[in-house]
C-alpha cells in the first residue's frame, strides 16, 4: 500500500481522529532515504507517517488503512475542505486589514 496525495485513510487504533486526507507526499531521491506522507485528519490535526512499506515504521504497520470513498462522498468532502480553507483565508484577511 503506497499512499498518494488525495487518498483517504483512517487509523485503526485512533478512530476518534476521523477520516484523513493525504495532503503531501515526499520521497528521497537517494536509495534508502526518507519516504513520508502528511495527513490532515477530521480532528483538525496534521500527522506525518512513514510511507516506505519496507520500513518497520511504515504507516500500514502503524495502523493506517486506505479507504475507497464513493465519488459523491469524495466530492462532498472536497467541497467541505474548500469551504474551510475559504473561512481560514477570510479570517486571515480580516486580521491583516485590521492592522
N, C-alpha and C positions, 0 to 999 in steps of 0.2 A: 504494500500500500504506500504509494507516494502521493503526498498532498500537494495540490497546486492552488494558486490564487483563485478564490471563488468557491472552493469546496466547502461544504457544510459538514460540521463534525460535532460530536458531543463526547464528554468524558464519562466513562463507565463508573468511576468512583466518586465523582463530584457532579452529580446530576443537577444540583442547585445552581451551577454555573449557567445552565441552559444551553441552547444551541450556539455554536460558534461558527464564524466565517473566517477562512484563511485570507488574510489581507496582504501578506508579504511572504515571499519565498526567496531564500538566499542559499546559494551553494558555492563552495570554493572551487576555483579552477585547478587547485593543486590536489594531487591524489592524497586521500586521507584527510582532507581539510574538512571544515565545518559545513554542515548542511542543516538548516533550520527553517521553521515556519513561525510566523507571528499570527495568532488567532485572537479575534475580538469576540468575546462571549456576551450573552444577553445580560449578564450581571454587571456589565459596564467596564470590565477589566480586560486588558490585553495580556495574553500569556504567550511565552515563546517555548517551542518544543523542538527537539532533535528530530530531523526528518530523514535520517540515514537508517535504513532498515537493517544494515549490518551492525549497527551500534547497539550495545546493551541498553542504552538510554533512549532508544527510538520511541517516538510518540505512540506507536502502536502497542509496544510493550508497557508503556506508562499508562495506558487506558484510553487513548484517543481512538474513537471509531468514526469512520467516514459514513455519512448518511446520504441517501439519494432522496432529494426533495422534489415532489412534482413541480412542473414548470409554473403552474398557477401560484403555488405557495412561494416558490423562489422569486417570482416577480413581485409578489406582495412584500416579501422580506426586503428586497432591494429598494422598493418604494419607501418602506419604513426607515431604512438606513439613510436614504437620501433626505427624508424629512428631518431626521435627527441632525444630519450634517448641516442642513439649512438653518435649523434653530441655533446650533452652535455658532455658525457664521454670523447670524444676526446678532447674537449676544456679544460676540467679539466686536462687531462693527459699532454697536451702541457704546461699548466701553471706550473704543478708540475715539468716537466722536465726542464723547463727554469730556475727554481730557483737554 
